[in-house]
């Protein structure tokens, strides 16, 4: 989404507010008001990045009895300014700031929010010096990601997973897990926005340009930073969501365009984890076109589409024989050859 709209007086984002609340994308109204009362402090330009792995209290001074400023939740970004015994003075990004359009980092050129300065205990803070810090953050992120997929997901699980993955890539950029962590962080955000975009009435429009576009900045950064990797391949596949139709509405233009998109993707990313899936989707669309052309009385185009479907299915079974999509493609072609409709099965 290019813009995030707020419901009046709610502090929550977008048309799919319930989804975003469930995944922790809405900051508490009271917390936001409290943030406005905090003194504006300039964050240091340099300093070690860090993040807590538990809810950590930020104090005015290094004393448990001092005034509490805020709670910093797992995965939130921090810069360490100084250390005093077991205490750290940090500039922390907390949930009280309003989210930027692209959830940009607080520190850097795209910064839009002022972090809060305060003291917190060092316990539970992962820094660049933390032994196996990248593995620790990645594992905790994976735990939250799994929890987010459960029926009764804990509040904020998806967003916490996303932020912890981002911290892996930012605090440990040379880690073997940096690429995958960056991809997972971007994909969680992508899937949340995708659910929002396609839940709106405009999400059912035939033309993709008639609906809001899912923000692709992070995906493009992954392609640039990790070129010719599986993560760049996965990012490219996700971005196809912005090009497909919302609803075919019986138009042959949609499956024609989408079949070409998925076929081209598989050709350009043959080693992608999504290559077999892309070829299968192209196969399905060509088989569907066969039915659509037949319904229009254009037998020549119908036969051409079915011939392309067979060719695509052969590529799936030939190159990705061990994938589920090879078996699915074989079943699809069997139905097509038996004269069982692929598209509009109610006509059978």
C-alpha positions in Angstrom: 0.0 0.0 0.0 1.2 3.5 -0.8 -0.7 5.0 2.1 -2.1 3.7 5.4 -5.4 5.2 6.3 -6.6 5.6 9.9 -10.1 5.2 11.1 -11.1 8.4 13.0 -10.3 8.1 16.7 -9.1 4.5 16.4 -5.4 4.7 15.8 -5.6 1.6 13.6 -4.6 1.2 10.1 -6.3 0.4 6.8 -9.5 -1.2 5.7 -8.6 -4.6 7.1 -8.2 -3.2 10.6 -9.2 -6.4 12.4 -6.4 -8.3 10.6 -3.9 -5.7 11.5 -4.9 -5.6 15.1 -4.7 -9.3 15.4 -1.1 -9.2 14.1 0.0 -6.3 16.2 0.1 -3.5 13.5 -1.9 -1.0 15.6 -0.2 0.9 18.5 -2.3 1.6 21.6 -3.9 5.0 21.6 -2.8 5.8 25.1 0.8 4.9 24.3 0.7 7.2 21.3 -0.5 10.0 23.5 2.2 9.3 26.0 4.8 9.5 23.2 3.9 13.1 22.5 4.8 14.0 26.0 8.3 12.6 25.8 11.2 15.0 25.3 12.6 15.1 21.7 16.1 13.7 21.8 18.5 13.5 18.9 19.6 9.9 18.3 23.3 9.2 17.9 24.4 8.8 14.3 26.8 6.0 15.3 26.6 3.3 17.9 26.1 -0.5 18.1 22.6 -1.6 17.1 20.8 -3.9 19.5 17.3 -5.3 20.3 15.7 -6.9 23.4 14.3 -10.4 23.2 11.8 -9.8 26.0 9.6 -6.9 27.1 12.1 -4.4 28.6 11.4 -1.4 30.7 13.1 1.9 29.8 13.9 4.1 32.9 14.9 7.7 33.2 18.1 6.7 35.1 19.9 3.3 35.7 17.7 2.4 38.7 14.8 0.1 39.0 13.0 2.7 41.2 13.5 5.5 38.7 10.6 6.8 36.6 9.5 4.5 33.8 9.5 5.9 30.3 8.3 3.1 28.1 8.3 -0.6 27.4 10.5 -1.8 24.6 9.2 -5.0 23.0 11.2 -7.8 21.3 12.6 -6.9 17.9 12.4 -3.2 18.4 15.4 -1.2 17.2 17.9 0.3 19.6 21.2 2.1 19.5 23.4 1.8 22.5 24.8 5.1 23.7 26.7 4.1 26.8 27.0 1.4 29.5 27.1 1.5 33.3 27.5 -1.8 34.9 24.6 -4.0 34.0 22.7 -1.0 32.6 22.6 0.4 29.0 21.6 3.8 27.9 19.8 3.4 24.6 17.9 5.2 22.0 15.0 2.9 21.4 12.2 2.6 18.9 9.1 1.7 20.9 5.5 0.9 19.9 4.4 4.4 20.8 5.6 6.0 17.6 3.3 6.2 14.6 4.2 3.8 11.9 5.7 5.2 8.7 4.4 4.3 5.3 6.9 1.6 4.7 7.7 0.7 8.3 11.2 2.3 7.7 14.0 1.9 10.3 14.0 4.7 12.9 17.8 5.3 12.3 18.9 6.3 8.8 17.9 8.4 5.9 14.3 7.3 6.0 13.8 8.0 9.7 10.5 9.6 10.5 10.1 9.0 14.3 12.2 10.2 17.2 13.4 7.3 19.4 13.1 7.5 23.2 16.3 7.8 25.2 16.6 5.9 28.5 18.2 3.2 30.6 17.4 -0.5 30.6 19.0 -3.6 32.0 21.4 -5.4 29.8 19.7 -8.7 30.5 18.0 -10.0 27.4 19.6 -7.5 25.0 21.2 -9.0 21.9 24.1 -6.9 20.5 26.7 -7.5 17.7 29.0 -9.0 20.4 26.4 -11.5 21.6 27.7 -15.0 20.9 25.4 -16.6 18.2 23.3 -13.5 18.4 22.1 -14.0 14.8 21.0 -17.6 15.5 19.3 -16.6 18.7 17.3 -13.8 17.0 16.4 -16.0 14.0 15.2 -18.8 16.2 13.0 -16.5 18.3 11.6 -14.9 15.1 10.8 -18.4 13.8 9.0 -19.2 17.0 6.8 -16.1 16.8 6.2 -16.7 13.1 4.9 -20.2 13.9 2.7 -18.8 16.7 1.3 -16.2 14.3 0.0 -19.0 12.0 -2.0 -20.6 14.8 -5.8 -20.1 15.1 -5.6 -18.1 18.3 -2.3 -16.3 17.5 -0.8 -14.2 20.4 -1.3 -10.5 19.9 1.5 -9.0 17.8 3.1 -12.4 16.9 3.5 -11.7 13.2 4.9 -8.2 13.7 7.3 -9.4 16.4 8.5 -12.1 14.1 9.0 -9.6 11.3 11.0 -7.2 13.5 13.2 -9.9 14.9 14.0 -11.1 11.4 14.9 -7.6 10.4 17.2 -7.2 13.3 19.1 -10.3 12.2 19.8 -8.7 8.9 20.7 -5.3 10.3 22.7 -6.2 13.4 24.4 -9.2 11.8 24.7 -8.3 8.1 27.5 -10.8 7.5 25.5 -13.7 9.0 24.8 -16.7 6.8 21.2 -16.1 7.9 21.0 -12.5 6.9 19.5 -13.1 3.5 16.8 -15.5 4.6 16.0 -13.2 7.6 15.6 -10.2 5.3 13.4 -12.2 3.0 11.2 -13.5 5.8 10.8 -10.1 7.3 9.7 -8.7 3.9 7.4 -11.6 3.2 5.5 -11.3 6.5 4.8 -7.7 5.7 3.9 -8.6 2.1 1.4 -11.2 3.2 -0.2 -8.9 5.7 -0.6 -6.1 3.1 -1.7 -8.6 0.5 -4.6 -9.8 2.7 -5.5 -6.2 3.3 -5.4 -5.2 -0.4 -7.4 -8.2 -1.7 -10.0 -7.9 1.1 -11.2 -4.6 -0.3 -13.9 -4.3 -3.0 -11.2 -3.0 -5.3 -9.3 -6.3 -4.8 -12.0 -8.0 -6.9 -11.5 -5.7 -9.9 -10.4 -7.3 -13.1 -7.5 -4.9 -13.8 -4.7 -4.8 -11.3 -4.2 -1.0 -11.6 -7.7 -0.5 -10.1 -6.6 -1.7 -6.7 -4.0 -0.5 -4.2 -0.5 -1.9 -4.9 1.4 -3.8 -2.3 4.5 -1.9 -1.2 7.4 -3.6 -3.0 10.4 -1.5 -1.8 11.7 -4.2 0.6 11.4 -6.8 -2.1 13.3 -4.7 -4.5 16.0 -4.2 -1.9 16.3 -7.9 -1.5 16.8 -8.4 -5.2 19.5 -5.7 -5.2 21.3 -6.9 -2.1 21.1 -10.6 -2.7 21.1 -11.0 -6.5 21.0 -14.5 -8.0 19.9 -16.1 -4.7 16.8 -18.0 -3.8 15.7 -14.9 -1.8 15.8 -12.7 -4.8 13.8 -15.4 -6.7 11.2 -15.5 -3.9 11.0 -11.7 -3.8 10.4 -11.6 -7.6 7.6 -14.2 -7.2 5.8 -12.3 -4.5 5.9 -9.1 -6.6 3.8 -10.9 -9.3 0.8 -10.3 -6.9 0.8 -6.7 -8.0 0.3 -7.7 -11.7 -2.4 -10.4 -11.6 -6.1 -9.8 -12.0 -8.3 -9.6 -8.9 -11.1 -11.5 -10.6 -11.1 -12.8 -14.2 -14.8 -11.9 -14.6 -14.9 -14.4 -17.6 -12.3 -12.4 -19.6 -9.7 -14.4 -21.5 -7.4 -11.4 -21.2 -6.6 -12.2 -17.5 -5.5 -15.9 -17.9 -3.6 -15.0 -21.0 -1.6 -12.3 -19.2 -1.1 -14.4 -16.1 0.0 -17.5 -18.0 2.6 -15.4 -19.7 3.7 -13.8 -16.4 4.2 -17.2 -14.6 5.8 -18.8 -17.7 8.3 -16.0 -17.9 9.0 -16.2 -14.2 9.8 -19.9 -14.4 12.1 -19.3 -17.4 14.0 -16.4 -15.7 14.2 -18.2 -12.3 14.5 -21.9 -13.1 16.1 -22.7 -9.7 13.6 -20.8 -7.7 11.7 -22.6 -5.0 8.6 -21.2 -6.7 9.5 -22.2 -10.3 7.4 -25.4 -10.3 4.5 -23.6 -8.8 4.7 -20.8 -11.4 4.7 -23.4 -14.3 1.7 -25.1 -12.8 -0.2 -21.9 -12.5 0.7 -21.1 -16.1 -0.6 -24.6 -17.0 -3.9 -24.1 -15.2 -4.5 -20.8 -16.9 -3.8 -22.2 -20.4 -6.1 -25.2 -19.7 -8.8 -22.7 -18.4 -8.4 -20.7 -21.6 -9.2 -23.8 -23.6 -12.6 -24.0 -21.8 -13.2 -20.3 -22.2 -12.4 -20.3 -25.9 -14.6 -23.3 -26.4 -17.5 -21.6 -24.6 -17.0 -18.7 -27.1 -17.1 -21.0 -30.0 -13.4 -20.4 -31.0 -12.3 -24.0 -31.4 -8.9 -23.1 -33.0 -7.8 -20.9 -30.0 -9.2 -23.6 -27.6 -6.9 -26.3 -29.1 -3.9 -23.9 -29.2 -4.4 -23.1 -25.5 -4.7 -26.8 -24.6 -1.6 -27.6 -26.6 0.3 -25.0 -24.6 -1.1 -26.4 -21.4 0.3 -29.9 -22.3 3.7 -28.3 -23.1 3.8 -26.5 -19.8 2.8 -29.5 -17.8 5.6 -31.5 -19.6 8.1 -28.9 -18.4 6.8 -29.3 -14.8 7.0 -33.0 -14.8 10.3 -33.0 -16.7 12.3 -30.5 -14.6 10.5 -30.7 -11.2 9.4 -34.4 -11.2 9.7 -34.7 -7.4 7.4 -31.7 -6.6 3.8 -31.9 -5.8 3.2 -29.6 -8.8 4.3 -32.3 -11.2 1.6 -34.6 -9.9 -0.9 -31.8 -9.9 -0.1 -30.9 -13.5 -0.5 -34.5 -14.5 -4.0 -34.6 -12.9 -4.9 -31.3 -14.6 -4.0 -32.6 -18.0 -5.9 -35.9 -17.4 -9.0 -33.9 -16.7 -8.5 -31.7 -19.7 -8.0 -34.8 -22.0 -11.1 -36.4 -20.6 -13.2 -33.3 -21.5 -13.7 -32.4 -17.9 -14.0 -28.6 -17.6 -11.1 -26.8 -15.8 -12.8 -23.4 -15.8 -16.5 -23.2 -15.2 -17.0 -26.7 -14.0 -20.7 -26.1 -13.4 -21.1 -26.5 -17.2 -20.0 -30.2 -17.0 
